[in-house]
Amino acid sequence: MTRFVPFAQGLRPFFLLAGVDAIFNMAVWLIVYFRPDLWPAAALPAMYWHGHEMIFGFIAAAIAGFLLTAVPGWTGRSSYAGVPLILLSALWLAGRVAMFAPLGVPPVLAAIIDLAFFPALALSLTPPLVKARKIRNFPFPLLLLALFAADLVFQLGSLGTLDMGEHISLSIAVDIISILIVIVGGRIIPAFTKSGLARFRANLDLASSRTVEYMAIASIVAVLGGDLAAPLSQLNGAIALAAGVLQALRLAQWQGYRTVREPLIWVLHLGYAWLALALLLKGIWLLAGCPIAEKWLHALTVGAFATMILAVMPRAALGHTGRPLAAPPSMAIGYLLLTVAALVRVFAPALAPAHYGTEIVIAGACWIAAFGLFVVVYAPILTRPRADHRSG
């Protein structure tokens, strides 16, 4: 029997790549932050590289792993595996290599290689959805194409053909990922909460108000519209504030306070809570300029995005490899470390501005430790056969 199966299903290579990339990206950023002379002077600025690779590298890999695993379940097709999955993984990795400035890949060639991943992923996922007429899931390929468009804007900016392209791109991409979290979170958080607590004979009614559901989704789309039409305006702040309130109301309906015994469940609620908080902070910053809210973007990226990714990857890895849905204690520690990273990165600069460098180190170290625990614990799970001896 084969003992090494890293390409038996979509989540295996991409979740592992996401975990490793999260560590590599943060380690490079910490080094360059304190030693900027190590970054090539003529290359893409390290700050933009860091932002690009967090969104279009780390987060893109996690999204790919999720969708390549979910689509077969939605459509009844066989798992993405073997050579096609190897090629997709290699294409993602080629993009990361091409974008790493110290390697000196010509910028135009780097942009072409980097931009190829999202169309390839969308082309892999769309035909089964169309064939199975899964209209409910058509937004996912559209969101992938939207991320491709955002990446294209970034590359045009980095090549000097679109003024402020890098900044515009990252702002749009953050909003698209927020929309993705609202859509996916609304499906999995109440479902997993109900099924998880059923083991404790806690039969919950988690039916959400349709009005709140629709308004929560509409509001997060409105945030994207606000960032496109009136970035950094007070109108945009009011939209973000309203969206934050609606996400908080939506989250309250899912009764996360009942999940304290289940790390794999409460961390999902925690990630969504960070989304609501980040939107509230964004609104407060744009409306009132309060220093405590200045780092709202990191509340989204470190708090909401990374926490949701670290919540979904372990659960999916266990469930889709035939293992019990029980997080080892080390992952609960990982969740707490990532929470510390987010809290320090978001709030410490306003509370102790004189120690900004130390705060960067603490947040970065906690981030690396959290994803390091994931890689150590889940690399064997993601590369070895299913525990129930089934294929996949």
C-alpha positions as CSV (number, residue, x, y, z in Angstrom):
1,M,0.0,0.0,0.0
2,T,1.3,3.5,-0.9
3,R,2.4,5.3,2.2
4,F,2.8,8.8,0.7
5,V,-0.2,10.3,-1.1
6,P,0.2,14.1,-1.1
7,F,-1.8,14.4,-4.4
8,A,-4.7,12.1,-3.6
9,Q,-7.2,15.0,-3.2
10,G,-7.1,18.8,-3.5
11,L,-6.7,19.8,0.1
12,R,-3.6,17.7,0.6
13,P,-1.0,19.7,-1.3
14,F,-2.6,23.1,-1.0
15,F,-3.3,23.1,2.7
16,L,0.3,22.0,3.3
17,L,1.6,24.6,0.9
18,A,-0.5,27.3,2.6
19,G,0.9,26.4,6.0
20,V,4.5,26.4,4.8
21,D,4.0,29.6,2.9
22,A,2.5,31.4,5.9
23,I,5.7,30.6,7.8
24,F,8.1,31.5,5.0
25,N,6.3,34.8,4.1
26,M,6.2,36.0,7.7
27,A,9.8,35.0,8.3
28,V,11.0,36.9,5.2
29,W,9.0,39.9,6.2
30,L,10.4,40.1,9.7
31,I,13.9,39.8,8.4
32,V,13.4,42.5,5.7
33,Y,11.5,44.8,8.2
34,F,14.6,45.0,10.4
35,R,17.2,44.7,7.6
36,P,15.7,46.5,4.6
37,D,19.1,46.6,2.9
38,L,18.7,42.8,2.2
39,W,15.9,43.5,-0.2
40,P,16.8,44.4,-3.8
41,A,16.6,48.1,-4.1
42,A,15.2,48.0,-7.7
43,A,12.6,45.3,-7.0
44,L,8.9,45.5,-6.0
45,P,8.9,47.2,-2.5
46,A,9.0,44.6,0.2
47,M,5.8,45.9,1.8
48,Y,3.9,45.2,-1.4
49,W,5.5,41.8,-1.9
50,H,4.4,40.9,1.6
51,G,0.8,42.0,1.0
52,H,0.7,40.3,-2.4
53,E,2.0,37.0,-1.2
54,M,-0.3,36.9,1.8
55,I,-3.3,37.4,-0.4
56,F,-2.3,35.8,-3.7
57,G,0.0,33.2,-2.2
58,F,-0.9,32.0,1.2
59,I,-4.7,32.7,1.1
60,A,-5.0,31.6,-2.5
61,A,-3.5,28.2,-1.6
62,A,-6.0,27.8,1.2
63,I,-8.9,28.8,-1.0
64,A,-7.7,26.3,-3.7
65,G,-7.5,23.5,-1.2
66,F,-11.0,24.2,0.1
67,L,-12.6,24.5,-3.4
68,L,-10.8,21.5,-4.9
69,T,-12.1,19.4,-2.1
70,A,-15.6,20.9,-1.9
71,V,-16.5,20.8,-5.6
72,P,-16.4,17.0,-5.8
73,G,-18.7,16.8,-2.8
74,W,-21.1,19.3,-4.4
75,T,-21.1,17.8,-7.8
76,G,-20.5,14.1,-7.2
77,R,-17.4,13.9,-9.4
78,S,-14.3,12.1,-8.4
79,S,-11.7,14.0,-6.4
80,Y,-9.1,16.2,-8.1
81,A,-6.0,14.1,-7.9
82,G,-2.8,12.9,-9.6
83,V,-1.3,14.8,-12.6
84,P,-3.8,17.6,-12.8
85,L,-3.4,18.4,-9.1
86,I,0.4,18.2,-9.4
87,L,0.3,20.7,-12.3
88,L,-2.0,23.1,-10.4
89,S,0.3,22.9,-7.3
90,A,3.4,23.4,-9.5
91,L,1.7,26.4,-11.1
92,W,1.0,28.0,-7.7
93,L,4.6,27.3,-6.5
94,A,6.0,28.7,-9.7
95,G,4.2,31.9,-9.0
96,R,5.7,32.2,-5.5
97,V,9.2,31.6,-6.9
98,A,8.7,34.1,-9.7
99,M,7.4,36.8,-7.3
100,F,10.3,36.4,-4.8
101,A,12.4,39.4,-5.7
102,P,15.8,38.2,-4.5
103,L,15.7,35.5,-7.3
104,G,15.7,38.2,-9.9
105,V,13.0,36.9,-12.3
106,P,12.2,39.5,-14.9
107,P,9.1,41.4,-13.8
108,V,7.0,40.8,-16.9
109,L,7.7,37.1,-16.8
110,A,7.0,37.0,-13.0
111,A,3.7,38.7,-13.6
112,I,2.7,36.2,-16.3
113,I,3.6,33.2,-14.2
114,D,1.8,34.6,-11.1
115,L,-1.4,35.5,-13.0
116,A,-1.8,32.0,-14.5
117,F,-3.0,30.3,-11.3
118,F,-6.5,31.7,-10.8
119,P,-7.7,31.1,-14.4
120,A,-6.3,27.6,-14.2
121,L,-8.1,26.9,-10.9
122,A,-11.4,28.5,-12.2
123,L,-11.2,26.3,-15.4
124,S,-10.7,23.2,-13.2
125,L,-13.7,24.0,-11.0
126,T,-16.3,25.5,-13.4
127,P,-17.1,22.6,-15.8
128,P,-18.3,20.2,-13.0
129,L,-20.4,22.9,-11.5
130,V,-22.0,23.8,-14.8
131,K,-22.6,20.1,-15.7
132,A,-24.2,19.4,-12.3
133,R,-26.2,22.7,-12.6
134,K,-25.0,23.7,-9.1
135,I,-26.2,27.3,-9.6
136,R,-25.9,28.0,-5.8
137,N,-22.1,27.5,-6.1
138,F,-21.5,29.6,-9.3
139,P,-20.3,32.6,-7.2
140,F,-17.1,30.7,-6.3
141,P,-15.6,30.7,-9.9
142,L,-16.8,34.3,-10.2
143,L,-14.9,35.2,-7.0
144,L,-11.8,33.5,-8.4
145,L,-12.0,35.5,-11.6
146,A,-12.4,38.6,-9.4
147,L,-9.3,37.7,-7.5
148,F,-7.5,37.3,-10.9
149,A,-8.7,40.7,-11.9
150,A,-7.3,42.1,-8.6
151,D,-4.0,40.4,-9.2
152,L,-3.9,41.8,-12.7
153,V,-4.3,45.3,-11.3
154,F,-1.5,44.6,-8.9
155,Q,0.8,43.5,-11.7
156,L,0.0,46.4,-13.9
157,G,0.8,48.7,-10.9
158,S,4.1,46.9,-10.2
159,L,5.1,47.2,-13.9
160,G,4.4,51.0,-13.8
161,T,1.4,51.0,-16.2
162,L,-1.3,51.7,-13.6
163,D,-0.9,54.3,-11.0
164,M,-1.4,53.0,-7.4
165,G,-2.3,49.6,-8.9
166,E,-0.7,47.7,-6.0
167,H,-2.7,49.5,-3.4
168,I,-6.0,49.3,-5.3
169,S,-5.5,45.6,-5.9
170,L,-4.9,44.7,-2.3
171,S,-7.9,46.7,-1.2
172,I,-10.1,45.0,-3.7
173,A,-8.7,41.5,-2.9
174,V,-9.3,42.0,0.8
175,D,-12.9,42.8,0.1
176,I,-13.4,39.8,-2.2
177,I,-12.0,37.5,0.5
178,S,-14.3,39.0,3.1
179,I,-17.2,38.2,0.8
180,L,-16.0,34.7,0.5
181,I,-15.8,34.3,4.3
182,V,-19.4,35.7,4.6
183,I,-20.7,33.2,2.1
184,V,-18.8,30.1,3.3
185,G,-19.1,31.1,7.0
186,G,-22.8,31.3,6.6
187,R,-22.9,27.7,5.4
188,I,-20.4,26.0,7.6
189,I,-20.5,27.7,10.9
190,P,-24.1,27.0,11.9
191,A,-24.0,23.5,10.3
192,F,-20.8,22.5,12.1
193,T,-22.0,24.0,15.3
194,K,-25.2,22.1,15.2
195,S,-23.6,18.8,14.2
196,G,-20.7,19.2,16.7
197,L,-22.9,19.9,19.7
198,A,-25.3,17.1,18.8
199,R,-22.6,14.8,20.1
200,F,-23.3,16.3,23.5
201,R,-27.1,15.8,23.0
202,A,-27.4,19.6,22.6
203,N,-30.1,20.0,19.9
204,L,-29.9,23.6,18.9
205,D,-32.2,25.6,16.7
206,L,-29.7,27.8,14.8
207,A,-32.2,29.0,12.2
208,S,-31.0,32.5,11.2
209,S,-33.3,35.4,10.3
210,R,-33.5,35.6,6.5
211,T,-33.5,39.4,6.8
212,V,-30.2,39.4,8.8
213,E,-28.7,36.8,6.4
214,Y,-29.5,38.8,3.2
215,M,-28.5,42.1,4.8
216,A,-25.2,40.6,6.1
217,I,-24.3,39.4,2.6
218,A,-25.5,42.7,0.9
219,S,-23.5,44.8,3.4
220,I,-20.2,43.0,2.7
221,V,-20.8,43.5,-1.1
222,A,-21.5,47.1,-0.3
223,V,-18.1,47.4,1.4
224,L,-16.5,46.4,-1.9
225,G,-18.6,49.0,-3.7
226,G,-17.6,51.6,-1.1
227,D,-13.9,50.9,-1.5
228,L,-14.3,51.1,-5.3
229,A,-16.4,54.2,-5.4
230,A,-15.4,56.2,-2.4
231,P,-12.3,54.8,-0.8
232,L,-11.3,56.2,2.6
233,S,-14.4,58.4,2.8
234,Q,-16.8,58.9,5.6
235,L,-19.5,57.3,3.5
236,N,-17.2,54.2,3.2
237,G,-16.8,54.3,6.9
238,A,-20.5,54.3,7.5
239,I,-20.9,51.3,5.1
240,A,-18.2,49.4,7.0
241,L,-19.7,50.2,10.3
242,A,-23.1,48.9,9.2
243,A,-21.5,45.8,7.8
244,G,-19.8,45.1,11.0
245,V,-23.0,45.4,13.0
246,L,-24.8,43.1,10.7
247,Q,-22.0,40.5,10.8
248,A,-22.1,40.6,14.6
249,L,-25.9,40.2,14.6
250,R,-25.5,37.2,12.2
251,L,-22.8,35.6,14.4
252,A,-24.9,36.0,17.5
253,Q,-27.6,33.8,16.0
254,W,-25.2,30.9,15.8
255,Q,-24.7,30.7,19.6
256,G,-20.9,30.3,19.6
257,Y,-20.9,30.6,23.5
258,R,-22.1,27.0,23.6
259,T,-19.0,25.7,21.8
260,V,-16.2,26.2,24.4
261,R,-15.6,22.4,24.7
262,E,-15.0,22.1,20.9
263,P,-11.9,24.0,19.6
264,L,-12.7,23.0,16.0
265,I,-16.0,24.8,16.4
266,W,-15.3,27.8,18.6
267,V,-12.4,28.8,16.4
268,L,-14.8,29.2,13.5
269,H,-16.9,31.6,15.6
270,L,-13.7,33.4,16.6
271,G,-12.7,33.9,13.0
272,Y,-16.1,35.4,12.1
273,A,-16.0,37.6,15.2
274,W,-12.7,39.1,13.9
275,L,-14.4,39.8,10.6
276,A,-17.2,41.8,12.4
277,L,-14.7,43.5,14.7
278,A,-12.4,44.5,11.7
279,L,-15.3,46.1,9.9
280,L,-16.3,48.0,13.0
281,L,-12.8,49.2,13.4
282,K,-12.6,50.2,9.8
283,G,-15.8,52.2,10.2
284,I,-14.5,53.9,13.4
285,W,-11.2,54.8,11.8
286,L,-12.7,56.3,8.6
287,L,-15.5,58.2,10.6
288,A,-13.5,59.4,13.6
289,G,-9.8,58.6,13.1
290,C,-9.5,56.9,16.5
291,P,-5.9,55.6,16.9
292,I,-7.1,52.3,18.5
293,A,-8.8,51.5,15.2
294,E,-6.0,52.4,12.8
295,K,-4.8,48.8,12.3
296,W,-8.2,47.6,11.1
297,L,-6.7,46.0,8.1
298,H,-4.6,43.6,10.2
299,A,-7.8,42.8,12.1
300,L,-9.1,41.5,8.8
301,T,-6.0,39.8,7.5
302,V,-4.4,38.4,10.7
303,G,-7.6,38.2,12.7
304,A,-10.3,37.1,10.4
305,F,-8.6,35.6,7.3
306,A,-5.8,33.7,9.0
307,T,-8.1,32.5,11.9
308,M,-10.7,31.2,9.4
309,I,-8.0,29.5,7.4
310,L,-6.5,27.9,10.5
311,A,-10.0,26.8,11.5
312,V,-11.0,25.3,8.2
313,M,-7.8,23.5,7.2
314,P,-7.5,21.2,10.3
315,R,-11.2,20.3,10.3
316,A,-11.2,19.6,6.6
317,A,-8.0,17.6,6.8
318,L,-9.4,15.4,9.5
319,G,-12.8,14.9,8.0
320,H,-11.5,14.2,4.5
321,T,-8.8,11.7,5.5
322,G,-11.2,9.6,7.6
323,R,-10.1,10.7,11.0
324,P,-12.2,11.8,14.0
325,L,-13.1,15.5,14.2
326,A,-11.1,16.2,17.3
327,A,-8.4,18.8,17.4
328,P,-5.2,17.8,19.2
329,P,-4.4,20.1,22.2
330,S,-1.5,21.6,20.2
331,M,-3.9,23.1,17.7
332,A,-5.9,24.8,20.4
333,I,-2.6,26.3,21.4
334,G,-2.1,27.3,17.8
335,Y,-5.5,29.1,17.7
336,L,-4.6,31.0,20.9
337,L,-1.1,32.0,19.5
338,L,-2.7,33.3,16.3
339,T,-5.2,35.3,18.4
340,V,-2.3,36.8,20.4
341,A,-0.7,37.7,17.1
342,A,-3.8,39.5,15.9
343,L,-4.4,41.3,19.2
344,V,-0.9,42.5,19.4
345,R,-0.7,43.6,15.8
346,V,-4.0,45.4,15.9
347,F,-4.1,47.1,19.3
348,A,-0.6,47.3,20.7
349,P,0.6,50.0,18.3
350,A,-2.0,52.5,19.7
351,L,-1.5,51.4,23.3
352,A,2.3,51.3,23.3
353,P,3.6,53.1,20.2
354,A,7.2,53.4,21.6
355,H,7.6,49.6,21.3
356,Y,6.4,49.1,17.8
357,G,9.4,47.0,16.7
358,T,8.9,44.7,19.6
359,E,5.3,44.3,18.8
360,I,6.0,43.4,15.3
361,V,8.4,40.6,16.5
362,I,5.9,39.3,19.0
363,A,3.0,39.2,16.5
364,G,5.2,37.7,13.8
365,A,6.6,35.0,16.2
366,C,3.2,34.0,17.3
367,W,2.0,33.8,13.7
368,I,5.0,31.6,12.8
369,A,4.5,29.4,15.8
370,A,0.7,28.9,15.1
371,F,1.3,27.8,11.5
372,G,4.3,25.9,12.5
373,L,2.2,23.8,14.8
374,F,-0.3,23.2,12.0
375,V,2.5,22.0,9.6
376,V,4.0,19.7,12.2
377,V,0.7,18.2,13.3
378,Y,-1.0,18.0,9.9
379,A,1.9,17.3,7.4
380,P,1.7,13.5,8.2
381,I,-2.1,13.6,7.9
382,L,-2.0,15.4,4.6
383,T,0.6,13.2,3.0
384,R,-0.4,9.7,4.3
385,P,-3.4,7.5,3.3
386,R,-6.8,7.9,4.8
387,A,-7.3,6.3,8.2
388,D,-10.4,4.5,7.0
389,H,-8.4,3.0,4.0
390,R,-10.7,4.6,1.4
391,S,-9.3,6.3,-1.6
392,G,-8.7,10.1,-1.5
